[in-house]
Structures are given as C-alpha cells and as structure tokens.
C-alpha cells in the first residue's frame, strides 16, 4: 500500500484509501505532504505555523479540529485533497496513442509493450483504453472507436489486455470513490494509477 499524503488527526477520518491517517506524529511517512488537524498540535510540531495561514511550507498544512471550526475544517480538508490530487496528476505523463495517424512500426511497438511481462494497470471506460506503466509513471490512452474506424478489431486488443497476466484490469467503480472522481475531474486516465497504489 502506498499513500499520496499524511493526515495527522485524532478525529474520525473516513477516506483512508490514499492517505496515511495517523494519530501520532511518529507514524507519519517522511517525504509525503502532511495535513495536521488541530491548532495546538500544529503549533507544537511546527512552531513556525501561523494562525493566519493554513500553509506552513510547501508540504505541510494545518487546519482546525472539526469541533472548533467545523466549516473551516471541512473546507481545508477538501482543499488539501484537491492539492494532493492535482500534484498526483502532474506527476503522471499522459499520452494519447492515435491509431489513425500512427505508423505501422509504432503500432507494432505498442502491441509489443502491451504483451510484455511488466506489470501494468488498465481501465476500459467510455470506449477508451487507458494503460498505466508504473516503471515510467506514464499512462497511454487509445480510442477503441478509432481502432474500429481504422479497420482493426478492438476486441482483439481487449482480449490481449484481458489475457495478459501482467495487466491488472481496473474497474472504475471499485477503486475510486465519487469524491475522488470529482477531485480528478475528467482525467479518467488517473484511475489506473490510483488503483496501483493499493496493489
């Protein structure tokens, strides 16, 4: 299990899928962005924290506990999640593989890459195939409609994807909550990456 960020809190926090939610600072994962819940806790851990600014530094933020200022707490947690997801999006390179303009050798190379034994994560959604390659932090998208339009059989490609044991098929509804889908907006290509965090 890998996480996108730490959340230090003694309060209930339901969304633990992508966040290392801990009550003790000793359990924080170094190098991850961190949200500290509670002014007293933030001030004791980071004396440079300001009550006027939720941002302590580029990777550390704080918010009030929900019993002190519930609306501010909820707003800051949402803003923190948006920030973390936008950072995750920036960390992934997305390429659209256009089968209509690709040369024959490019198509051959794409088929070889899909068939090799390196672990990959794939999402089939709205007539698109998205494949995430963890080694390079890249997602390649290909239109199944374009494959059909160019005279090829998209079912052959999908069979290759489904029968390759190195490719983990991702079901959108299984791995991504409605809240997370809202945070990544229309960037469905992020879903295979996010599901790889739980592998």
N, C-alpha and C positions, 0 to 999 in steps of 0.2 A: 504494500500500500504506500503510495506517495501522495503528498499533500501540496497544495498551492500556497497555503499560508497558515500561520498560527493564530489562534484566538484564545487569549488568556482571560478566563472568566470563572466565577463561582456560580453564575446563574445558568439556568436551563438554556441550552442551545441545540436546536433540533438538526440543523443542517451540518452534519459531520462528514459528508461524503468527500469533500475536497479540502477540508480544514482540520488541522490538528488542534482540537479543542481540549484545553487543559486547565486545571485549576492551580497548578503550581508552576512557577517560572522555571524550575529545574527540568520540566518536561517539554519546554519549547525546543523546536528544531532550529538549530543555528542556520543562518542564511536565508530563512524564509521571512517574508513580510509578516508583521505582527500587529494585531489589534488588542490593546489592553482595555478591559472593561472595568471601569471604576476609577474615579479621580485619585483617591488615596493610593490605590495600587500603582497607578501610572506614576504618581509623584514619588513614591518610594523606590520604584525601579529606575525611573528616569528623572532625576532632579531638574533636568533641563526642560521638562514638559511645561507647557503654558496652558492655563485655563482658557485662554482666548483662542487657541488654535488646536484642532484635533490632531494635526500632523506634528510629530516630534522630529522625525527625519524622514528620508525617502522610503524607509522600510518599517517605520514604527509609528503607530497611530493610537489614539485613546478615545474612549467615549464614556459618558456617564453610565452608571448602572441603570437598569430599567425601573427600579423603584425610586430613583432620584429624578430622572428626567426621561420618562418612557419614550416620548416622541423623538427626542434628540437621539436616544439610544438606537431606536429602530431606524431612523434616518441615517445615522453614521454607519451602522452595520450594513445597510443596503449600499451606501456609498463605498464602503470598504470592499464588499463583494464585487461591485462594478469595477473598481480599480483593479482588483486581482484578476478578474476575467479579461479585462482589456489588456493587462500585461501578458496573460496567457496567450491571447490572440496574437499579440505582437511577436511572441516567441515561436510561433509556428509559421512556416512558409507554405503558402497555398499556391498551387499551380493548376490551371485548367488545361487538361490534355485535349486538344481539339483534334478529334479523329478526322474531321473534314479537311483539314489543311496539313495534317502530319504526313511526313514522308514514310515510305514503306519501312525503311530501317528504323525509324522512330517507333512505329507500331510494333515491330518485331522486338525491339528493346523493351517496350512497355510490357509485352506479353511475357518476356523472359523474367523481368522483375517481379511480375505477379506470380510467376510459377516457382520462384526460388524459395529456399527454406528459411529465409529471415522472417522473424515474427512481424506481422502486420495486423492492423485493425481496419475493418471495412464496415461502412454503413451504406445501405441501399435505401434511398429516400427520394421520393418525387422524381423518378426517372433519372436519378443521378447515382453514380457510384463514387464514394469517397474512400480513399485508402490512405491510412496514416502509417508512415515509416518511422518508428522510434529512433533508429540509428541516426537519421538526418534531421529529425523534427520537421518533416515535410508531409503535407497532405496533397495528394493528387486527386483531382475530380475529373470525371469523364461522364459525358451525357449519353445515356442509353438510347435516347431518341436519335442522337447524331449517329450512333453506331448503326441503328436500323436504317436511317436515311442514306447512309453511305453504302448500303447493300450488304452489310455484315449482319450476323445473328447475335444480338445482345444476350440471348440465352446461353450461347456457348461461353461467352465471357463470364456470365454469372455462375455457370456450372464450374468453371475453372476456379473462381473465387471460393465458391462453397465447398469444393472438394479438396482444396489445398489445406492441409492441417496446420500450416504456419499462419494462416489468415483466420483471425478471430472475428466472427461476424457480430456486429453490434446492433442491438435493437434499440432504436431511439427512445422508446418509452421506458425501457428497463433501466437505462443508465443515467438518464438526465431528467431531473425534476422540472416542473413547469417554471419554477423560479429561475433555474439555471438556463433553461431555454430562452427565457426573457432576457437574461443578462448577456447571452451571446448573440442576441438579436437574430439576424438572418444568416449567421455564419454556421450553418449546419456542419460544415467541414470540421468544426472543432469537436464534434461529438465522438468520433473515433479516438482522438487524443485524450479527451476527458475519461473515456472508458478505460483507456490503457493505464490510467493512474490507479485503478482498482484491481489491476491484474495481479 
